[in-house]
Amino acid sequence: MFFKHDYSRDGMLQYEEARDAMKTLNLYSTDSTFGRIFRMLDTDMSGDLDWHEFQALATRQTVSLKI
């Protein structure tokens, strides 16, 4: 999912790329919800998500599904 939506092929998901990826996964319902999720995942506050930051989303989603 990460690499499929890395349209710029720079190894990072910019805001719009991350929004498209999360929309594909049905992980948010509004733009404000997405903004909160993005800010939570962007731990280095770079404005982009690297693979490790995006991977945290998958880990949290898996834990949520098990609960």
C-alpha positions as CSV (number, residue, x, y, z in Angstrom):
1,M,0.0,0.0,0.0
2,F,2.8,2.4,0.9
3,F,4.7,2.0,-2.3
4,K,1.6,1.9,-4.5
5,H,0.6,5.4,-3.3
6,D,4.2,6.9,-3.3
7,Y,3.4,8.6,-6.6
8,S,6.6,10.7,-6.4
9,R,8.7,7.6,-5.8
10,D,10.8,9.4,-3.2
11,G,10.2,6.8,-0.4
12,M,7.9,9.2,1.5
13,L,4.2,9.7,1.5
14,Q,3.3,13.4,1.2
15,Y,0.0,14.5,2.7
16,E,-2.0,13.9,-0.5
17,E,-0.4,10.5,-1.1
18,A,-1.1,9.4,2.5
19,R,-4.7,10.6,2.2
20,D,-5.2,8.5,-0.9
21,A,-3.6,5.5,0.8
22,M,-5.8,5.8,3.9
23,K,-8.9,6.5,1.9
24,T,-8.3,3.2,-0.1
25,L,-8.1,1.5,3.3
26,N,-11.3,3.2,4.5
27,L,-9.5,4.6,7.6
28,Y,-11.1,8.0,7.9
29,S,-14.4,9.6,7.1
30,T,-13.6,13.3,7.0
31,D,-10.7,15.5,6.1
32,S,-10.3,16.7,9.7
33,T,-10.2,13.1,10.9
34,F,-7.5,12.4,8.3
35,G,-5.5,15.4,9.4
36,R,-5.5,14.2,13.0
37,I,-4.4,10.7,12.0
38,F,-1.6,12.2,9.8
39,R,-0.3,14.4,12.5
40,M,-0.3,11.5,15.0
41,L,1.7,9.3,12.6
42,D,4.2,12.0,11.5
43,T,6.3,11.7,14.6
44,D,9.2,13.6,13.2
45,M,6.9,16.4,12.1
46,S,8.4,16.5,8.6
47,G,5.1,16.8,6.8
48,D,5.7,13.4,5.1
49,L,5.3,9.8,6.3
50,D,8.2,7.5,5.9
51,W,7.8,3.8,5.8
52,H,8.3,3.4,9.6
53,E,5.7,6.0,10.4
54,F,3.2,4.5,7.9
55,Q,3.9,1.0,9.3
56,A,2.8,2.3,12.7
57,L,-0.7,2.8,11.2
58,A,-0.8,-0.8,10.1
59,T,0.2,-1.9,13.6
60,R,-2.4,0.2,15.3
61,Q,-5.1,-0.9,12.8
62,T,-4.2,-4.6,13.4
63,V,-4.4,-4.1,17.2
64,S,-7.8,-2.3,16.9
65,L,-9.2,-5.1,14.8
66,K,-8.2,-7.7,17.5
67,I,-9.9,-5.8,20.3
